[in-house]
Amino acid sequence: MIRLKNISHMYEEFDGYVVKDISCDIEQGEFVYLTGPARSGKTTFLKIISGQLQASKGLLSVQSHYVSKKKKRKAYLLKRQVGAVLEDLEFLMDKTVYENVAYVLEVIEYPASDLEARVLDTLALVGLKYKALDAFANCSLEERRRIAIARAIVHEPSVLVVDEPTRDLDRKPAIDLLNLLHKLNKQGMTVIMATRKEELIERMPARMLEMKKGNVIRDRSKNHMLFILSDKMGEYYIS
Ligand SMILES: Nc1ncnc2c1ncn2[C@@H]1O[C@H](COP(=O)(O)OP(=O)(O)OP(=O)(O)O)[C@@H](O)[C@H]1O
């Protein structure tokens, strides 16, 4: 379970809190959409959950590992538990798809005997095993997003956070990517996805946290979303 208690964050270069006093629980295995307008704090929220940013105030726990300003050293445990695909992606452009994923395991000194199988299994999971030996530079934007997801989950975290994964994608690849994230979720992974695309949320409803000016202004359960959508669309959704 992920638990946030009175989490607030202020960037040093920025005047004022951009995430304000957020408290909420996310159960293991949940799918959560994080929505809200530009600069409402979504990316900052994801960076805090994934241990890439230390919140200025409050307490965060992921699978009972507590992280706070005073317990900075626990942040590495968080990174192990949470895979993240945030905006700044750095790929090895002159390497293969396989090498781009294997690199992540090499950095954490994953056992060499298991590494190849782990990378190929992960590429199969994201639908790119057949591309393992292709040059990364020849991959499409959708394929690069899948590779980014593979890199985030190859070390088998229990949580995946993704920031606007369908940004700049056409409708079909966007829906395919959304299906992939829901497939990972059905296998037990908690998925937290920031998106501003209502169409995607309506297509595959799940819990929705809505942010505005750093606050979570709405927290709607999946059932609540299904109820609202069935009312809006005049039909019933089946989960
Ligand atoms: N590294 C940083 N230093 C200073 N201010 C920052 C930094 N990153 C974000 N901010 C500011 O924090 C606020 C929230 O930004 P954040 O990126 O978390 O929002 P967002 O909802 O993800 O926005 P978007 O949808 O545009 O990506 C914005 O006002 C932004 O300018």
The ligand as an ORCA input file, in Angstrom:
! r2SCAN-3c Opt
* xyz 0 1
  N      12.150     21.656    -11.021
  C      11.290     22.643    -10.778
  N      11.704     23.803    -10.234
  C      10.849     24.800     -9.969
  N       9.515     24.736    -10.196
  C       9.042     23.612    -10.741
  C       9.892     22.497    -11.058
  N       9.126     21.505    -11.589
  C       7.853     21.972    -11.596
  N       7.811     23.234    -11.101
  C       6.599     24.046    -10.942
  O       5.694     23.308    -10.125
  C       4.343     23.488    -10.565
  C       3.706     22.126    -10.781
  O       4.374     21.501    -11.873
  P       4.138     19.978    -12.280
  O       5.042     19.705    -13.436
  O       4.245     19.138    -11.074
  O       2.620     20.021    -12.754
  P       1.856     19.121    -13.823
  O       0.444     19.074    -13.378
  O       2.581     17.850    -14.031
  O       1.963     19.999    -15.152
  P       1.967     19.498    -16.685
  O       0.646     18.830    -16.939
  O       2.137     20.798    -17.436
  O       3.149     18.576    -16.834
  C       4.413     24.355    -11.829
  O       4.087     25.689    -11.484
  C       5.850     24.235    -12.259
  O       6.283     25.410    -12.914
*
